[in-house]
Amino acid sequence: MSAVQTAVIRSAADVSPALGLSLRHGGLVVPEANLCPDFFNLRTGFAGEMLQKFVNYRAKLAIVVADPLAHGDRFAELVYEHQAHPHVRFFTSEADARIWLDHAQA
């Protein structure tokens, strides 16, 4: 069983604790339902700031979004740009996210 944790990120105040979980446990899975609406509205800048924090600390983050296009073309483009990123990736299933994180820990 994976030591990877799951977190809820509803505001900027939740990002640092989530980052700490990722660093302590070798990765973090965040399902779509655990993210605030501002994450999907790229105009707010919340997604960019959050993702950059994980990249800066080289912390693994797997975000599960069943249908990226449901959040708009720009969001789907963001997902596409991160498909091979070494620290932050998007997945359509939690199982795939955990497989990536488990391999990243090995």
N, CA, C and O of each residue as an XYZ file, in Angstrom:
424
protein
N       0.832     -1.188      0.000
C       0.000      0.000      0.000
C       0.871      1.243      0.000
O       1.916      1.280      0.650
N       0.444      2.246     -0.721
C       1.206      3.468     -0.895
C       1.107      4.366      0.333
O       0.065      4.439      0.984
N       2.209      5.045      0.635
C       2.208      6.021      1.721
C       1.729      7.380      1.217
O       1.607      8.323      1.998
N       1.461      7.483     -0.064
C       1.019      8.734     -0.664
C      -0.293      9.166     -0.026
O      -1.197      8.356      0.176
N      -0.383     10.445      0.284
C      -1.546     11.006      0.960
C      -2.478     11.725     -0.019
O      -2.098     12.023     -1.151
N      -3.690     11.993      0.433
C      -4.670     12.777     -0.308
C      -4.953     14.029      0.502
O      -4.966     13.990      1.732
N      -5.181     15.145     -0.192
C      -5.435     16.402      0.509
C      -6.601     17.152     -0.101
O      -7.008     16.902     -1.236
N      -7.127     18.078      0.685
C      -8.159     19.011      0.248
C      -7.500     20.384      0.170
O      -6.885     20.839      1.134
N      -7.629     21.039     -0.974
C      -7.060     22.377     -1.149
C      -8.188     23.304     -1.576
O      -8.552     23.365     -2.751
N      -8.728     24.017     -0.611
C      -9.865     24.912     -0.851
C      -9.462     26.394     -0.880
O     -10.234     27.243     -1.326
N      -8.237     26.697     -0.398
C      -7.775     28.087     -0.375
C      -6.254     28.104     -0.346
O      -5.614     27.062     -0.207
N      -5.682     29.293     -0.478
C      -4.223     29.435     -0.437
C      -3.661     28.941      0.896
O      -2.529     28.460      0.949
N      -4.440     29.056      1.968
C      -3.991     28.595      3.284
C      -3.793     27.084      3.339
O      -3.074     26.589      4.208
N      -4.414     26.349      2.430
C      -4.295     24.888      2.411
C      -3.069     24.402      1.636
O      -2.703     23.230      1.732
N      -2.434     25.287      0.873
C      -1.343     24.863     -0.008
C      -0.108     24.432      0.773
O       0.448     23.369      0.498
N       0.332     25.226      1.735
C       1.543     24.873      2.493
C       1.398     23.569      3.261
O       2.316     22.750      3.223
N       0.287     23.337      3.957
C       0.140     22.025      4.612
C       0.128     20.868      3.603
O       0.677     19.801      3.877
N      -0.490     21.077      2.453
C      -0.504     20.038      1.413
C       0.906     19.783      0.899
O       1.290     18.635      0.677
N       1.667     20.834      0.712
C       3.055     20.711      0.277
C       3.857     19.906      1.306
O       4.647     19.035      0.941
N       3.651     20.198      2.570
C       4.332     19.446      3.629
C       3.984     17.971      3.590
O       4.863     17.126      3.759
N       2.715     17.646      3.371
C       2.311     16.239      3.241
C       3.046     15.564      2.098
O       3.533     14.442      2.234
N       3.122     16.260      0.967
C       3.794     15.693     -0.197
C       5.262     15.414      0.097
O       5.782     14.352     -0.245
N       5.916     16.366      0.726
C       7.339     16.193      1.029
C       7.573     15.069      2.033
O       8.537     14.314      1.906
N       6.703     14.956      3.022
C       6.864     13.910      4.048
C       6.544     12.516      3.530
O       7.140     11.536      3.978
N       5.610     12.418      2.592
C       5.131     11.103      2.168
C       5.515     10.732      0.742
O       5.073      9.702      0.234
N       6.322     11.545      0.095
C       6.801     11.205     -1.238
C       5.815     11.474     -2.355
O       6.004     11.004     -3.477
N       4.767     12.223     -2.065
C       3.801     12.561     -3.092
C       2.437     12.835     -2.516
O       2.145     12.493     -1.370
N       1.601     13.459     -3.332
C       0.271     13.845     -2.901
C      -0.701     13.698     -4.056
O      -0.403     14.088     -5.185
N      -1.867     13.131     -3.768
C      -2.949     13.027     -4.747
C      -4.042     14.006     -4.327
O      -4.460     14.033     -3.169
N      -4.494     14.808     -5.287
C      -5.595     15.729     -5.018
C      -6.686     15.492     -6.056
O      -6.535     15.875     -7.216
N      -7.784     14.861     -5.644
C      -8.901     14.654     -6.562
C      -9.592     15.978     -6.884
O      -9.559     16.925     -6.098
N     -10.200     16.016     -8.028
C     -10.913     17.200     -8.518
C     -11.882     17.761     -7.475
O     -11.950     18.977     -7.293
N     -12.618     16.911     -6.802
C     -13.609     17.352     -5.810
C     -12.964     18.039     -4.611
O     -13.643     18.744     -3.864
N     -11.658     17.842     -4.419
C     -10.958     18.427     -3.279
C     -10.312     19.767     -3.602
O      -9.601     20.333     -2.772
N     -10.555     20.273     -4.799
C      -9.993     21.562     -5.217
C     -11.075     22.631     -5.257
O     -12.231     22.352     -5.576
N     -10.684     23.858     -4.930
C     -11.634     24.969     -4.965
C     -11.905     25.385     -6.410
O     -11.082     25.131     -7.289
N     -13.044     26.018     -6.662
C     -13.373     26.471     -8.017
C     -12.317     27.404     -8.622
O     -12.118     27.400     -9.837
N     -11.647     28.194     -7.797
C     -10.611     29.100     -8.314
C      -9.463     28.356     -8.983
O      -8.790     28.910     -9.852
N      -9.235     27.115     -8.591
C      -8.164     26.341     -9.226
C      -8.442     26.163    -10.713
O      -7.521     26.204    -11.528
N      -9.693     25.970    -11.063
C     -10.070     25.697    -12.447
C     -10.273     26.973    -13.267
O     -10.308     26.918    -14.496
N     -10.405     28.106    -12.604
C     -10.512     29.400    -13.271
C      -9.106     30.003    -13.324
O      -8.673     30.667    -12.381
N      -8.406     29.771    -14.418
C      -7.002     30.156    -14.505
C      -6.787     31.658    -14.379
O      -5.679     32.093    -14.064
N      -7.796     32.438    -14.611
C      -7.668     33.901    -14.484
C      -7.387     34.330    -13.054
O      -6.852     35.418    -12.839
N      -7.730     33.509    -12.074
C      -7.489     33.861    -10.673
C      -6.011     33.761    -10.311
O      -5.561     34.409     -9.367
N      -5.255     32.957    -11.049
C      -3.844     32.751    -10.742
C      -3.596     31.714     -9.663
O      -2.447     31.375     -9.382
N      -4.660     31.206     -9.053
C      -4.495     30.256     -7.954
C      -3.780     28.985     -8.402
O      -2.858     28.525     -7.728
N      -4.193     28.419     -9.522
C      -3.573     27.176    -10.002
C      -2.085     27.387    -10.259
O      -1.258     26.575     -9.844
N      -1.750     28.464    -10.934
C      -0.349     28.728    -11.242
C       0.507     28.884    -10.003
O       1.613     28.348     -9.931
N      -0.003     29.615     -9.031
C       0.748     29.810     -7.784
C       0.924     28.493     -7.030
O       1.999     28.199     -6.507
N      -0.141     27.715     -6.984
C      -0.079     26.439     -6.274
C       0.901     25.479     -6.953
O       1.760     24.894     -6.295
N       0.767     25.325     -8.256
C       1.644     24.403     -8.978
C       3.096     24.844     -8.870
O       3.986     24.010     -8.702
N       3.344     26.145     -8.963
C       4.718     26.652     -8.882
C       5.351     26.350     -7.529
O       6.546     26.068     -7.446
N       4.552     26.409     -6.475
C       5.083     26.107     -5.141
C       5.555     24.650     -5.074
O       6.617     24.371     -4.519
N       4.782     23.733     -5.628
C       5.188     22.323     -5.636
C       6.435     22.129     -6.494
O       7.326     21.363     -6.125
N       6.507     22.806     -7.620
C       7.683     22.711     -8.495
C       8.914     23.263     -7.783
O       9.978     22.644     -7.822
N       8.785     24.415     -7.136
C       9.923     25.034     -6.448
C      10.528     24.113     -5.395
O      11.744     24.091     -5.206
N       9.675     23.353     -4.712
C      10.148     22.442     -3.664
C      10.398     21.030     -4.175
O      10.756     20.136     -3.408
N      10.206     20.841     -5.470
C      10.371     19.529     -6.100
C       9.521     18.461     -5.407
O       9.957     17.327     -5.209
N       8.315     18.850     -5.050
C       7.377     17.953     -4.398
C       6.450     17.356     -5.451
O       6.013     18.053     -6.367
N       6.158     16.093     -5.322
C       5.304     15.396     -6.283
C       3.828     15.689     -6.004
O       3.357     15.583     -4.872
N       3.120     16.057     -7.063
C       1.700     16.351     -6.970
C       0.981     15.717     -8.149
O       1.310     15.979     -9.306
N      -0.001     14.886     -7.844
C      -0.833     14.251     -8.871
C      -2.256     14.751     -8.682
O      -2.880     14.508     -7.649
N      -2.761     15.450     -9.684
C      -4.109     16.009     -9.627
C      -5.010     15.164    -10.516
O      -4.697     14.919    -11.681
N      -6.127     14.723     -9.957
C      -7.045     13.859    -10.687
C      -8.234     14.684    -11.170
O      -9.016     15.203    -10.374
N      -8.351     14.793    -12.503
C      -9.448     15.520    -13.139
C     -10.003     14.612    -14.231
O      -9.322     14.319    -15.214
N     -11.228     14.176    -14.053
C     -11.825     13.211    -14.980
C     -11.902     13.738    -16.411
O     -11.597     13.006    -17.353
N     -12.305     14.991    -16.585
C     -12.470     15.570    -17.921
C     -11.943     17.002    -17.928
O     -12.698     17.936    -17.660
N     -10.662     17.186    -18.231
C     -10.092     18.535    -18.221
C     -10.834     19.530    -19.119
O     -10.932     20.708    -18.778
N     -11.353     19.076    -20.252
C     -12.070     19.977    -21.157
C     -13.346     20.544    -20.531
O     -13.836     21.589    -20.958
N     -13.871     19.870    -19.539
C     -15.068     20.368    -18.855
C     -14.792     21.699    -18.155
O     -15.720     22.438    -17.826
N     -13.511     22.000    -17.930
C     -13.119     23.246    -17.266
C     -12.603     24.286    -18.257
O     -12.087     25.329    -17.855
N     -12.740     24.005    -19.536
C     -12.360     24.975    -20.560
C     -11.091     24.594    -21.307
O     -10.292     23.776    -20.850
N     -10.934     25.211    -22.465
C      -9.785     24.923    -23.321
C      -8.458     25.290    -22.665
O      -7.483     24.548    -22.784
N      -8.412     26.423    -21.975
C      -7.153     26.864    -21.343
C      -6.740     25.892    -20.242
O      -5.558     25.584    -20.091
N      -7.702     25.417    -19.486
C      -7.379     24.453    -18.436
C      -6.897     23.143    -19.054
O      -5.929     22.550    -18.578
N      -7.560     22.696    -20.098
C      -7.133     21.472    -20.790
C      -5.718     21.632    -21.343
O      -4.943     20.675    -21.363
N      -5.386     22.830    -21.789
C      -4.036     23.109    -22.284
C      -3.011     23.005    -21.149
O      -1.919     22.470    -21.340
N      -3.366     23.515    -19.979
C      -2.497     23.397    -18.805
C      -2.234     21.930    -18.477
O      -1.100     21.537    -18.204
N      -3.281     21.138    -18.506
C      -3.158     19.698    -18.240
C      -2.225     19.057    -19.262
O      -1.350     18.270    -18.901
N      -2.407     19.390    -20.522
C      -1.579     18.839    -21.594
C      -0.106     19.198    -21.380
O       0.776     18.358    -21.561
N       0.149     20.436    -20.999
C       1.529     20.906    -20.794
C       2.224     20.180    -19.647
O       3.453     20.140    -19.598
N       1.465     19.616    -18.739
C       2.050     18.926    -17.587
C       2.066     17.405    -17.732
O       2.355     16.707    -16.760
N       1.768     16.878    -18.906
C       1.656     15.429    -19.046
C       2.970     14.683    -18.818
O       2.949     13.495    -18.497
N       4.089     15.343    -18.975
C       5.374     14.685    -18.721
C       6.211     15.456    -17.703
O       7.422     15.258    -17.612
N       5.573     16.320    -16.950
C       6.288     17.136    -15.963
C       6.871     16.234    -14.872
O       6.220     15.275    -14.458
N       8.078     16.525    -14.403
C       8.681     15.646    -13.398
C       8.075     15.752    -11.994
O       8.250     14.845    -11.181
N       7.360     16.856    -11.699
C       6.848     17.035    -10.335
C       5.332     17.144    -10.245
O       4.740     16.688     -9.267
N       4.701     17.734    -11.237
C       3.260     17.969    -11.204
C       2.627     17.370    -12.449
O       2.983     17.724    -13.573
N       1.686     16.460    -12.239
C       0.985     15.853    -13.377
C      -0.503     15.744    -13.079
O      -0.940     15.739    -11.928
N      -1.257     15.657    -14.163
C      -2.705     15.479    -14.089
C      -3.053     14.092    -14.606
O      -2.428     13.585    -15.537
N      -4.058     13.489    -13.989
C      -4.508     12.152    -14.363
C      -6.030     12.125    -14.398
O      -6.691     12.937    -13.750
N      -6.581     11.180    -15.160
C      -8.032     11.040    -15.211
C      -8.539     10.027    -14.186
O      -9.747      9.902    -13.985
N      -7.621      9.301    -13.536
C      -8.032      8.364    -12.482
C      -7.035      8.407    -11.329
O      -5.844      8.646    -11.522
N      -7.550      8.171    -10.133
C      -6.681      8.147     -8.963
C      -5.721      6.963     -9.017
O      -4.590      7.061     -8.541
N      -6.156      5.861     -9.585
C      -5.285      4.687     -9.704
C      -4.043      5.020    -10.529
O      -2.930      4.663    -10.144
N      -4.228      5.700    -11.661
C      -3.087      6.086    -12.497
C      -2.182      7.071    -11.770
O      -0.959      7.003    -11.891
N      -2.781      7.985    -11.018
C      -1.993      8.959    -10.247
C      -1.111      8.240     -9.232
O       0.067      8.563     -9.084
N      -1.687      7.271     -8.538
C      -0.918      6.545     -7.522
C       0.178      5.676     -8.144
O       1.247      5.517     -7.554
N      -0.074      5.123     -9.308
C       0.963      4.349    -10.010
C       2.154      5.247    -10.325
O       3.302      4.869    -10.094
N       1.876      6.443    -10.857
C       2.964      7.379    -11.173
C       3.749      7.747     -9.916
O       4.980      7.739     -9.920
N       3.034      8.066     -8.854
C       3.719      8.455     -7.611
C       4.504      7.292     -7.023
O       5.609      7.491     -6.519
N       3.957      6.085     -7.078
C       4.683      4.921     -6.574
C       5.968      4.691     -7.357
O       7.000      4.365     -6.771
N       5.916      4.858     -8.672
C       7.114      4.701     -9.496
C       8.108      5.829     -9.243
O       9.318      5.610     -9.290
N       7.613      7.018     -8.978
C       8.483      8.157     -8.704
C       9.247      7.964     -7.404
O      10.358      8.474     -7.254
N       8.657      7.226     -6.456
C       9.309      6.977     -5.161
C      10.372      5.889     -5.268
O      11.313      5.860     -4.475
N      10.227      5.001     -6.239
C      11.130      3.854     -6.359
C      12.519      4.264     -6.780
O      13.396      3.412     -6.926
